[in-house]
Amino acid sequence: MRWSDTDANGHVRHTIYAEMGVESRMSWLDQGGFGWAWFEERGLGPVLLEERIEYLRELGIGETVQVDMLLCAGSADGGRWRMRHTVTRASGETAARVTALGGWIDLRARRLALPPPELAAYLRSGPRSDDFEVLPPLRRQGP
């Protein structure tokens, strides 16, 4: 953890945990071939609908952490997903959990959108938590 990540109390400030979650999610997408340029070309982007952070242990300057990513919910159409990031100290203690509910935004229409089939397939293939749940589709099917 960097000096600039801390607050007046001498521990890592709250917004840094959310930023670690973003970096973990975007790194996973990039590893699958869905980097910044891919999203930009399609006028599509990930969007958060809700974010929750559980603070379990303090982190201080100079500590090393690992951040993982698990899909803990998703819709069959890939339009909505929930990802959980666990921030773990070098000692193995869990410092925090960041859970984000999100989807995809059509950057031109400024509305939620379904992902292209290859992105939806990548989401379905991602690492899942033991408590994975199926979310309703983004758009209702049928009349």
C-alpha positions as CSV (number, residue, x, y, z in Angstrom):
1,M,0.0,0.0,0.0
2,R,1.2,3.4,-0.9
3,W,1.6,6.6,1.2
4,S,-1.1,8.3,-0.9
5,D,-3.5,5.4,-0.1
6,T,-3.8,6.3,3.5
7,D,-5.9,8.7,5.5
8,A,-5.4,10.9,8.6
9,N,-5.8,7.8,10.8
10,G,-2.7,6.2,9.2
11,H,-4.6,3.4,7.5
12,V,-5.8,2.7,4.0
13,R,-8.7,5.0,3.1
14,H,-12.1,3.7,2.1
15,T,-12.0,4.6,-1.6
16,I,-8.9,2.6,-2.2
17,Y,-10.7,-0.7,-1.6
18,A,-13.2,0.1,-4.3
19,E,-10.3,1.1,-6.6
20,M,-8.7,-2.3,-5.9
21,G,-11.9,-4.0,-7.0
22,V,-12.0,-2.0,-10.2
23,E,-8.4,-2.9,-11.1
24,S,-9.1,-6.6,-10.4
25,R,-12.3,-6.6,-12.6
26,M,-10.7,-4.7,-15.4
27,S,-7.5,-6.8,-15.3
28,W,-9.6,-10.0,-15.6
29,L,-11.6,-8.6,-18.5
30,D,-8.3,-7.5,-20.2
31,Q,-6.8,-11.0,-19.8
32,G,-9.8,-12.3,-21.7
33,G,-9.2,-9.9,-24.6
34,F,-11.7,-7.3,-23.4
35,G,-9.4,-4.3,-22.8
36,W,-10.1,-0.6,-23.0
37,A,-9.8,-0.4,-26.8
38,W,-12.2,-3.3,-27.2
39,F,-14.9,-1.5,-25.2
40,E,-14.1,1.8,-26.9
41,E,-14.5,0.4,-30.4
42,R,-18.0,-1.0,-29.5
43,G,-19.2,2.1,-27.6
44,L,-19.8,-0.2,-24.6
45,G,-18.5,0.0,-21.0
46,P,-18.9,-1.7,-17.6
47,V,-21.2,0.2,-15.2
48,L,-21.7,-0.3,-11.5
49,L,-25.2,-0.3,-10.1
50,E,-24.3,-1.0,-6.5
51,E,-21.1,-1.5,-4.5
52,R,-20.6,-2.8,-1.0
53,I,-17.4,-2.9,1.1
54,E,-16.9,-4.9,4.2
55,Y,-13.9,-3.6,6.2
56,L,-12.5,-6.5,8.3
57,R,-8.8,-5.6,9.2
58,E,-6.8,-2.4,8.9
59,L,-4.2,-2.1,6.2
60,G,-1.3,0.2,6.6
61,I,1.4,1.9,4.6
62,G,3.9,-0.6,3.0
63,E,1.6,-3.7,3.4
64,T,1.4,-6.0,0.4
65,V,-2.1,-7.4,-0.5
66,Q,-3.6,-9.7,-3.0
67,V,-7.0,-9.0,-4.6
68,D,-9.0,-11.9,-6.1
69,M,-12.1,-11.8,-8.2
70,L,-15.0,-14.3,-8.2
71,L,-18.3,-14.1,-10.0
72,C,-21.0,-14.5,-7.3
73,A,-24.0,-13.9,-9.6
74,G,-24.9,-13.4,-13.2
75,S,-27.8,-13.4,-15.7
76,A,-27.8,-16.0,-18.5
77,D,-27.8,-13.1,-21.1
78,G,-24.7,-11.6,-19.5
79,G,-26.5,-8.3,-19.0
80,R,-26.0,-8.2,-15.2
81,W,-23.3,-9.6,-12.9
82,R,-22.1,-9.5,-9.4
83,M,-18.4,-9.8,-8.6
84,R,-16.7,-10.2,-5.2
85,H,-13.2,-9.2,-4.5
86,T,-11.4,-10.4,-1.4
87,V,-8.4,-8.2,-0.3
88,T,-6.0,-10.5,1.6
89,R,-2.9,-9.4,3.6
90,A,0.4,-11.2,3.2
91,S,-0.3,-13.0,6.5
92,G,-3.4,-14.6,4.9
93,E,-5.9,-12.5,6.8
94,T,-8.8,-11.1,4.9
95,A,-8.7,-7.3,5.2
96,A,-11.8,-6.5,3.2
97,R,-14.4,-7.7,0.7
98,V,-15.7,-5.6,-2.1
99,T,-18.9,-6.7,-3.9
100,A,-20.1,-4.9,-7.0
101,L,-23.3,-5.4,-8.9
102,G,-23.0,-4.2,-12.5
103,G,-23.9,-4.5,-16.1
104,W,-23.0,-2.8,-19.4
105,I,-23.8,0.6,-20.7
106,D,-24.3,1.6,-24.3
107,L,-22.2,4.7,-24.3
108,R,-24.1,6.3,-27.2
109,A,-27.7,5.6,-26.0
110,R,-26.7,6.0,-22.3
111,R,-28.7,2.9,-21.4
112,L,-28.1,-0.5,-20.0
113,A,-27.2,-3.0,-22.8
114,L,-26.6,-6.6,-23.4
115,P,-23.0,-7.6,-24.1
116,P,-21.8,-9.0,-27.4
117,P,-21.9,-12.9,-27.4
118,E,-18.2,-13.3,-26.9
119,L,-18.2,-11.1,-23.7
120,A,-21.3,-12.9,-22.4
121,A,-19.5,-16.2,-22.9
122,Y,-16.4,-15.0,-21.1
123,L,-18.5,-14.0,-18.1
124,R,-20.1,-17.4,-18.0
125,S,-16.7,-19.0,-18.1
126,G,-15.3,-16.9,-15.2
127,P,-14.3,-18.2,-11.7
128,R,-17.5,-18.6,-9.7
129,S,-18.0,-18.4,-5.9
130,D,-19.6,-21.4,-4.1
131,D,-22.7,-19.3,-3.5
132,F,-23.1,-18.3,-7.1
133,E,-26.7,-17.3,-7.9
134,V,-28.5,-16.7,-11.2
135,L,-29.9,-13.2,-11.7
136,P,-32.9,-12.4,-13.9
137,P,-32.1,-11.4,-17.5
138,L,-31.6,-7.7,-18.2
139,R,-34.6,-7.7,-20.5
140,R,-37.7,-9.8,-20.1
141,Q,-38.1,-12.4,-22.9
142,G,-41.4,-12.8,-24.6
143,P,-44.6,-10.8,-24.5
